[in-house]
Amino acid sequence: MQRTVKYRGLEIYIELVPTSEDMFDAWFRIEGPTHAPGVAAAGQRIKVHGGPFSSRWAYFVAEIAGQASIDVILGPGE
């Protein structure tokens, strides 16, 4: 199960991997037109720890983790 969310000009690709009935591990990766220097994980899948989660919760925590990562990469927004 996959979903894409746009945030601050970049895209967060979210992937859920089933672990048991109705439970999932959440993974995300960030892609965009530019890559900041020194960011080693751009374009690579990153696992959200603390799971497994229900599908709704997994999408939520992966989106928030992706947004937080983008905020670190780009700096504070306005």
N, C-alpha and C positions, 0 to 999 in steps of 0.2 A: 504494500500500500504506500503510495507516494503522494506528495503534495509539494507545490512550489509557492513560496511567499516572497513578495518583493518588499525590500526595506532599505531606505536610504540609497537607492540606486543600485543595490546589489540584490542577488537572488539567494534565498535560503531553500535548498532542496532537502525535503524531509522524507525519510524512508522508515517505515515500520517493519520490523522483522518478527514474525510470530515466535513466541517461546512456549506457549501452552494455549489452551482454549481461551480465547478472548483476552489474551495478554501479549504484550509486544515490547521488544527493545526498540528504542528510538535512536536514530542516527540522523545527522545533518551534515551538509557541506555548503560552503559559501562560494559563489562565483559571481563575477562581474567584469566590467570592461577593464579594470585596472587591478593590479596586485601591489599592495603596499610593500616596500622593501623591509626585509626582516620577518615577514609573516610566512612561516614555513608550512602551515597547514592549509593554505588557500587551495580550494578545489579538492581537498581530501575529506573522506568521511570521518566524522567524529562521533563517538558514542556518547549518549547522554547517560550518565551514571545515576543509580538509584532505582532502576527498573527491576523487573518489568512493570509496565503500566497498562491500563485500559487504553483502547485506541484513542479515545477523546483526550485523555490526559497526556498520552505520549505525543500527540501532535502539538498540544499546548506547550509542554516543557521543551520540546525540540525547537519550536518557534522562538520561545523566550531565550533559550541558550544561543540560538543563531543571532538574534537581535543583540544580545549582550556582546557576542563576539565581534559583530560589526561595529558596535559602539567603541570597543577597544581599538579596533583597527583604524577607524576613521576619526576617533576623538569625539568629544562632546558635541552633540547636536545643538541646534538653536531652539 
